[in-house]
Amino acid sequence: MAEYDFDLFVIGAGSGGVRAARMSAAAGMRVAVAEDRYMGGTCVNVGCVPKKLFVYASAYSEAFEDAVAYGWQNQGAEFHWKTLRENNASEISRLNGIYRNLLANAGVTVIDGRANIEDPHSVVVDGKSYSAERILVATGGWPHIPDIPGRELAITSNEVFSMDEFPRRVLVVGGGYIAVEFAGIFAGLGAETHLSYRRDLFLRGFDRDVRKFVRDEMGKKGAQLHFNHQVEAIEQQGDGSLLVRAEDGSTLTVDTVLYATGRVPNTKGLGLEKLGVVLHRDGTISVDDNFRTNVHSIYALGDVTGEPQLTPVALAEAMALVKHLQTGQLTEIDYNNIPTAVFCQPNIGTVGLSEEEARDSGIPVQIFKSEFRPMRHTVSGRDERTLMKLVVDSSSDKVIGVHMVGPDAGEIIQGMAVALKAGATKKTFDQTIGIHPTAAEEFVTMRTPVA
């Protein structure tokens, strides 16, 4: 008789947890997954998937306007929030079913409910105890709203996709990619949109040229940006609107306040502290290179450990962990040159070092940069521009950073990420023949460094 009910008990059915469970089961392990909310995790339910669908929706307003210059006679398109909301919900429900079936078909036992770790080898879900040789925590993050008066009046990305009514006026609070993306979504769908950020420029950590360029492009699209702006309180008005007070004494009246000020590890109620699992000051779980905590039977991966909060990173970590559990070999994850996209409008795509990071590291750099109007807008007349930038180590000629703001930037930068992983030099880029006419060819035609 087996010593434990399961070889691996996974807490959390998000991207990392599902991949780890499926691959472990395929390797012959007895595996269970406990999930109390979102089958498929944040990305599928309230993250990258619905968010990108909403980005698509918000882009149609400009597409309808631009079509006139190309000979299309519009008859007055009208946005219906309920249709978008319900079609999105149907797609998410479909994906939930796919994830559940993937686990079931792999032989994974799916347990619905919030798990609590009783001891290093026991997990309790809804009063029932399960034993496991190893326990994997993959519970991801949870949106955070600061403790200000009226915080209960605000919503987060958990609620935004299912709002009863579409707001006429909205304030998005935050300066990260989620805040910037939602500001673009609301503006594109026709809301009077404000973005509040407590510092002088959003998207901290991205290349400064990219940050400034996006600021200017968002302003053209109608989003009202409030920098060095700290929300102090939110008050409900008699007509149902919200009065937002800032520390500088200014006020805004809106219908909805969306907080996108970061996410915290979703570990409440898991029992980690009771077992003495070491947590960092920010609440993330401390793990070694093999995703093992200081309690040797307990592992953790994905957003809950504080590594780059990206779905592909969690998937890669899950694959590495399963390989380690099978072979005992050290996991090998290269966190350098991870490509990233921000689905603001226009999109951001980036991989490698920013100019500031390269200079701060003492690398002698050459910068190649191009800014131009996308070809489609030479006819539409829209005042939208594209930015492309290469950061080159002048001592080795290696391209160490590629950055873009423009349509389909994420699609283009994915290929650039392969080039950087392969160690491409600027000479390699120069010798590559471009595809004409495309925006992407600009990356292989930039010849003169900027001053």
C-alpha positions in Angstrom: 0.0 0.0 0.0 1.3 3.4 -0.9 2.6 5.6 2.0 0.7 8.7 0.7 -2.5 9.3 -1.2 -0.6 11.3 -3.8 2.9 11.7 -5.0 2.3 15.4 -5.7 -0.5 17.7 -4.4 -0.8 20.9 -6.3 -2.5 23.9 -4.8 -3.7 26.2 -7.5 -4.9 25.4 -11.0 -3.4 28.3 -12.8 -0.9 28.1 -15.7 2.0 26.8 -13.6 0.0 24.5 -11.4 -1.9 22.9 -14.3 1.3 22.4 -16.3 3.1 20.8 -13.3 0.2 18.5 -12.6 -0.3 17.3 -16.1 3.4 16.7 -16.8 3.8 14.9 -13.4 0.9 12.7 -14.1 2.2 11.9 -17.6 5.5 10.9 -15.9 3.5 8.3 -13.9 3.0 10.2 -10.6 -0.3 10.2 -8.7 -1.3 13.9 -8.7 -4.1 16.0 -7.3 -4.9 19.7 -7.9 -7.0 21.8 -5.5 -8.6 25.0 -6.9 -11.2 27.2 -5.1 -11.9 29.8 -7.7 -10.5 30.0 -11.3 -9.8 26.9 -13.3 -7.0 28.2 -15.5 -5.9 30.8 -13.0 -5.6 34.6 -13.3 -4.4 34.6 -16.9 -7.4 32.7 -18.3 -10.1 34.3 -16.1 -9.2 37.8 -15.2 -5.8 38.4 -16.8 -4.1 38.2 -20.2 -6.8 36.3 -22.1 -9.9 38.5 -21.4 -7.7 41.6 -21.3 -6.5 41.1 -24.8 -10.0 40.3 -26.0 -11.0 43.7 -24.5 -8.1 45.4 -26.2 -9.3 44.0 -29.5 -12.8 45.4 -28.7 -11.4 48.8 -27.9 -9.4 49.1 -31.1 -12.5 48.9 -33.3 -13.6 52.5 -32.7 -10.4 53.8 -34.4 -10.6 51.1 -37.1 -14.1 52.3 -38.0 -12.9 55.9 -38.2 -9.8 54.9 -40.3 -11.9 52.8 -42.7 -13.6 56.0 -44.2 -10.3 57.0 -45.7 -10.1 53.6 -47.4 -13.5 54.0 -49.0 -15.7 52.4 -46.5 -18.9 54.2 -45.6 -19.7 53.7 -42.0 -23.3 53.7 -40.7 -22.6 54.8 -37.2 -21.3 51.8 -35.2 -22.4 51.6 -31.6 -20.8 49.8 -28.7 -22.9 47.5 -26.5 -21.2 46.5 -23.2 -23.5 43.6 -22.5 -22.5 41.9 -25.7 -18.8 42.1 -25.0 -19.2 41.1 -21.4 -21.3 38.0 -22.2 -19.2 36.9 -25.2 -16.1 37.2 -23.0 -17.7 35.2 -20.2 -18.7 32.5 -22.7 -15.1 32.2 -24.0 -13.7 32.1 -20.4 -16.2 29.4 -19.6 -15.1 27.4 -22.6 -11.5 27.7 -21.5 -12.3 26.7 -17.9 -13.8 23.4 -19.3 -10.7 22.8 -21.5 -8.4 23.1 -18.5 -10.6 20.8 -16.4 -10.6 18.3 -19.2 -6.9 18.5 -19.7 -6.3 17.6 -16.1 -8.9 14.8 -16.1 -7.6 13.3 -19.3 -4.1 13.3 -17.8 -5.3 11.3 -14.8 -5.1 14.2 -12.3 -7.6 14.2 -9.5 -9.3 17.7 -9.4 -10.6 18.8 -6.0 -12.7 22.0 -5.8 -12.1 24.0 -2.7 -9.5 26.1 -0.8 -6.6 24.0 0.5 -4.9 24.3 3.8 -1.5 22.7 4.5 -1.9 20.8 7.8 1.7 19.5 8.0 4.6 18.8 5.6 2.7 15.9 4.0 -1.0 16.7 4.6 -3.5 19.0 2.9 -7.1 19.6 4.0 -9.8 20.7 1.6 -13.3 21.3 2.9 -12.6 19.2 6.0 -11.2 16.3 4.2 -7.5 15.4 4.6 -5.2 14.2 1.8 -1.6 13.0 2.2 1.1 13.7 -0.3 4.8 13.1 -0.6 5.3 16.6 -2.0 3.1 19.7 -2.0 3.4 22.4 -4.7 2.0 25.9 -4.0 1.1 27.6 -7.2 -1.6 30.1 -6.1 -0.4 33.1 -7.9 -1.1 36.7 -6.9 -4.1 38.8 -5.9 -5.0 42.4 -6.7 -4.0 44.9 -4.0 -5.9 48.1 -3.0 -4.2 50.4 -0.5 -5.9 51.1 2.8 -7.5 54.4 2.1 -10.9 55.7 3.0 -13.4 54.4 0.5 -11.3 51.6 -0.8 -14.4 49.3 -0.7 -15.9 51.5 -3.5 -13.1 50.6 -5.9 -12.9 47.6 -8.2 -9.9 45.6 -9.4 -9.1 43.5 -12.5 -11.0 40.7 -10.8 -14.3 42.6 -11.2 -13.8 44.8 -14.3 -14.7 42.2 -16.9 -18.1 41.6 -15.4 -19.4 45.1 -14.4 -23.1 45.5 -14.7 -22.9 48.7 -16.5 -20.1 50.3 -18.6 -18.9 53.5 -16.9 -19.2 56.9 -18.6 -16.3 58.2 -16.6 -13.5 56.1 -15.1 -10.3 56.5 -13.1 -7.6 53.9 -13.4 -5.1 54.1 -10.5 -1.6 52.7 -11.0 1.5 53.0 -13.2 2.3 49.4 -14.2 1.3 47.6 -17.4 -2.1 46.5 -16.1 -3.1 50.2 -15.4 -1.8 51.4 -18.7 -3.6 48.6 -20.6 -6.9 49.3 -18.9 -6.7 53.0 -19.5 -6.3 52.3 -23.2 -9.2 49.8 -23.1 -11.6 52.3 -21.4 -10.6 55.2 -23.7 -11.0 53.0 -26.8 -14.5 51.9 -25.7 -15.6 55.5 -25.3 -15.3 56.3 -21.6 -13.9 59.5 -20.3 -10.7 58.0 -19.0 -8.3 59.3 -16.3 -5.1 57.5 -15.1 -3.6 58.4 -11.8 0.0 57.6 -11.0 2.0 58.7 -7.9 5.3 59.2 -9.7 6.4 61.4 -12.7 6.2 58.7 -15.4 4.5 55.3 -15.6 5.9 51.9 -16.6 8.9 52.0 -14.3 11.6 49.5 -15.4 10.9 49.9 -19.1 13.2 51.9 -21.3 12.7 55.6 -20.7 12.2 56.4 -24.4 9.5 53.8 -24.5 7.8 55.3 -21.4 7.8 58.8 -22.8 6.6 57.7 -26.2 3.7 55.7 -24.8 2.8 58.7 -22.6 2.5 60.9 -25.6 0.6 58.4 -27.7 -1.9 57.7 -25.0 -2.5 61.4 -24.7 -3.4 61.6 -28.4 -6.0 58.8 -27.9 -7.9 60.8 -25.2 -6.6 59.3 -21.9 -6.1 62.0 -19.4 -2.9 61.3 -17.5 -2.3 62.6 -14.0 1.3 62.1 -12.8 2.6 62.9 -9.3 -1.0 62.3 -8.3 -1.7 60.4 -5.1 -5.3 59.3 -4.4 -6.2 60.1 -0.8 -9.9 59.0 -0.5 -12.9 57.9 -2.5 -16.4 59.1 -1.5 -19.8 58.0 -2.7 -22.0 60.8 -4.0 -25.8 61.1 -3.8 -26.2 60.5 -7.5 -24.1 57.3 -7.3 -20.9 58.8 -8.7 -17.6 58.7 -6.9 -15.7 61.7 -5.8 -11.9 61.0 -5.7 -9.8 63.3 -3.5 -6.0 63.6 -4.1 -3.3 64.6 -1.7 -2.7 67.8 -3.7 -6.3 68.9 -3.0 -7.6 68.2 -6.5 -10.8 66.1 -7.0 -12.2 64.0 -9.8 -15.8 62.8 -10.2 -16.1 59.5 -12.0 -18.5 56.5 -12.1 -15.8 53.8 -11.5 -12.4 53.6 -9.9 -10.3 50.7 -11.0 -7.2 50.0 -8.9 -4.3 48.4 -10.7 -1.5 49.1 -8.1 0.1 45.7 -8.1 -0.6 42.2 -6.9 0.3 40.4 -3.6 1.0 36.7 -3.2 -2.2 34.7 -2.8 -1.2 32.7 0.3 -3.7 33.8 2.9 -5.1 30.7 4.7 -2.7 28.2 3.3 -1.0 27.5 6.6 2.5 28.3 5.4 3.4 30.5 8.4 2.3 27.7 10.8 4.7 25.3 9.2 7.6 27.8 9.3 7.9 28.2 5.5 10.1 31.3 4.9 8.4 34.2 3.3 10.1 37.3 1.9 9.1 40.8 3.3 6.8 41.3 0.3 5.0 38.0 1.1 6.5 35.9 -1.7 7.6 32.4 -0.8 11.3 31.8 -0.6 12.5 28.9 -2.7 15.9 27.5 -3.8 17.0 26.9 -7.4 14.8 23.8 -7.5 11.6 25.7 -6.3 11.9 24.0 -2.9 11.1 25.9 0.3 12.9 25.4 3.6 10.3 22.7 4.4 11.7 20.1 2.1 8.4 18.5 1.0 6.9 21.8 0.0 7.6 23.6 -3.3 6.4 26.8 -4.9 6.5 28.4 -8.3 5.0 31.1 -10.5 3.9 34.5 -9.3 3.8 33.4 -5.7 7.6 33.3 -5.6 8.2 36.7 -7.0 9.8 35.8 -10.3 8.7 37.7 -13.4 4.9 37.5 -13.2 4.3 36.1 -16.7 2.4 33.0 -17.8 5.2 31.6 -19.9 7.6 31.9 -17.0 5.3 29.9 -14.8 5.0 27.3 -17.5 8.8 27.0 -17.9 9.2 26.7 -14.2 6.6 23.9 -14.0 8.4 22.0 -16.8 11.8 22.5 -15.0 10.3 21.3 -11.7 8.8 18.2 -13.1 12.2 17.3 -14.8 13.9 17.9 -11.4 11.4 15.6 -9.6 12.0 12.9 -12.2 15.8 13.1 -12.5 17.0 14.9 -9.5 19.0 17.2 -11.8 19.3 20.9 -11.0 16.6 23.0 -12.8 17.8 25.3 -15.5 15.7 28.4 -16.0 17.3 31.4 -17.8 15.5 34.5 -16.6 17.6 36.7 -18.9 16.2 38.2 -22.1 12.6 37.3 -21.3 10.4 39.1 -23.9 7.5 41.2 -22.7 4.5 42.8 -24.3 2.2 45.5 -22.9 -1.1 45.6 -24.8 -1.6 49.3 -24.4 -2.4 51.2 -27.6 -0.2 51.2 -29.5 1.4 48.0 -28.1 4.8 47.8 -26.4 7.2 44.9 -27.1 10.6 44.6 -25.4 13.4 42.2 -24.8 16.8 42.6 -23.2 18.2 45.6 -21.4 16.9 49.1 -21.5 19.3 51.9 -22.4 19.4 52.9 -18.7 20.1 49.4 -17.4 22.9 49.0 -19.9 24.5 52.3 -19.0 24.1 51.7 -15.3 25.9 48.3 -15.7 28.9 50.1 -17.3 28.3 48.7 -20.7 29.5 50.9 -23.6 26.4 51.3 -25.7 25.4 52.5 -29.1 21.8 53.4 -29.6 19.9 53.0 -32.9 16.4 54.5 -33.0 13.7 55.1 -35.5 10.3 56.9 -35.2 7.8 56.9 -38.0 4.1 56.9 -39.0 2.8 53.4 -39.6 2.0 52.8 -43.3 -1.8 52.4 -42.7 -2.0 55.9 -41.3 -0.3 57.6 -44.3 -3.8 57.2 -45.8 -6.0 57.3 -42.7 -4.3 60.5 -41.5 -4.3 59.4 -37.9 -1.6 61.0 -35.8 -0.1 57.8 -34.4 3.6 56.9 -34.5 5.8 53.9 -34.0 9.1 53.7 -32.1 11.8 51.2 -32.6 15.1 51.0 -30.7 18.2 48.8 -30.5 20.6 48.9 -27.6 24.0 47.6 -28.8 27.1 46.7 -26.7 29.7 48.6 -28.7 32.6 46.5 -27.3 31.2 43.2 -28.8 28.6 44.5 -31.3 26.0 42.3 -29.6 22.4 43.6 -29.6 21.5 43.6 -25.9 18.1 45.3 -26.0 15.3 45.6 -28.5 12.3 47.8 -27.9 9.2 48.8 -29.9 6.0 50.8 -29.5 3.6 50.2 -32.3 1.0 47.8 -33.8 1.7 44.1 -33.2 4.8 45.0 -31.2 4.5 41.7 -29.2 4.4 39.6 -32.4 7.5 41.3 -33.8 9.5 41.2 -30.6 9.0 37.5 -30.1 11.2 36.9 -33.1 13.7 39.4 -31.9 13.9 37.5 -28.6 15.1 34.5 -30.5 17.8 36.6 -32.1 19.0 37.9 -28.8 19.1 34.4 -27.3 21.2 33.3 -30.2 23.7 36.2 -29.5 22.9 38.2 -32.6 25.2 41.2 -33.3 24.3 44.4 -35.0 26.2 43.1 -38.0 23.8 40.2 -38.1 20.9 42.6 -38.1 22.5 44.6 -40.8 23.1 41.6 -43.0 19.5 40.4 -42.7 17.2 41.3 -45.6 13.9 42.9 -44.5 10.4 42.1 -45.6 9.0 45.0 -47.5 6.8 46.8 -46.8 6.5 46.0 -43.1 7.3 47.9 -39.9 9.5 45.0 -38.8 12.0 45.6 -41.6 13.0 48.9 -39.8 14.9 46.7 -37.2 17.3 45.6 -40.0 17.7 48.9 -41.8 18.8 51.2 -38.9 22.4 52.0 -39.8 23.3 55.3 -38.0 23.5 55.4 -34.2 21.9 58.4 -32.5 24.1 60.9 -30.8 
